[in-house]
């Protein structure tokens, strides 16, 4: 048994092969998922550029020149995204903020009326 800092004891004899294998599989699954996500996110601009090139080719009948329309910088994309965000957030309609509460007087049922129940109990007894 090894004693670490602050008096915490760790018994390496209680760690079995199954525990090490489970930890290794869990860590490898997480890193594999992160690797797949990194590959996907790095290839998204290439896929979008291919789509834009194909649309340009359909409309104009020729391939676009290098840097003609398909190369858009990150600053331009950020500005477009910010403009769309502001545009769509301003599209809600403003309503009157005066709230009115109309109270409805409901006749209670005889089962929920406590005074009626107690009165009948006193009269009958």
Buried (B, 14 or more C-beta within 10 A) or exposed (E): EEEEEEEEEEEEEEEEEEEEEEEEEEEEEEEEEEEEEEEEEEEEBEEEBEEBBEEBEEEEEEEBEEEEEBEEEEEEEEEEEEEEEEEEEEEEEEEEEEEEEEEEEEEEEEEEEEEEEEEEEEEEE
